[in-house]
Amino acid sequence: QLQLVESGGGLVQPGGSLRLSCAASGFTLDYYAIGWFRQAPGKEREGVSCISSSGGSTYYADSVKGRFIISRDSAKTTVYLQMNSLKPEDTGVYYCAGLRAYSGYYTSLKRSDFGSWGQGTQVTVSS
């Protein structure tokens, strides 16, 4: 089974940047779309961004569009989420998740579409 491990979280001031990584073990990500989700205290987990298995399609929630960039490395073992112009409302635990996709361009932000989840990494945006 695909196993994912997130890293790169931390404490950052408003307006700052962080880059999160999602590393796969046991499998390459050739056939998996990867999504990033976040959960703030007391709130539902929400989809943030997704990249297709080919890397040719990306999808962003409106709340992060223009500030976050999702990408994947050429070895297809790691997906990144570059987060710029961070706001306090971006605070939460960030999870990456894998979706076995039969189309190289399929993306989704529906939690139920994803079957493999990492353990999460904390992002705190505060002055």
Summary of the structure (lengths in Angstrom):
residues: 127
radius of gyration: 13.4
end to end distance: 39.9
largest distance: 43.6
contacts: 402
relative contact order: 0.32
helix: 5%
strand: 47%
